[in-house]
């Protein structure tokens, strides 16, 4: 039996359109701070998990270990993070935000908060919470494999 599709766009298409529109806006925001969106993600992850290794950072930011090392080096040159030897495992380097890194992250987060407020301007709090839960359920469903 063939199921006839309605004229509405597929949800996956709408998600992709939203993702691309948000990506462009995030690129513009992070560019103001001479950062990439990946570097912003790294700063955000390091704020949540201070002292993780570059390998852990790679996993949490969905990049290769080599890309994470390059990103860490770039952010270290910008004095937004530093690396130090892990006291419990001297072969491991810990990565942490500097004061400048935390300040930069705070400024970018404020702009991202404004972007999210703009995106959800016409959505009430209950619908926004339901949207968040639905996105998480969908994400969990495709990443369980």
Secondary structure, DSSP 8 states (H G I E B T S, - for coil): ------SS--HHHHHHHHHHHHHHHHHHHHHTTT--HHHHHHHHHHHHSTTB-HHHHHHHHT--HHHHHHHHHHHHHTTSEEEEE-SS-TT-EEEEE-HHHHHHHHHHHHHHHHHHHHHTTTS-HHHHHHHHHHHHHHHHHHH--
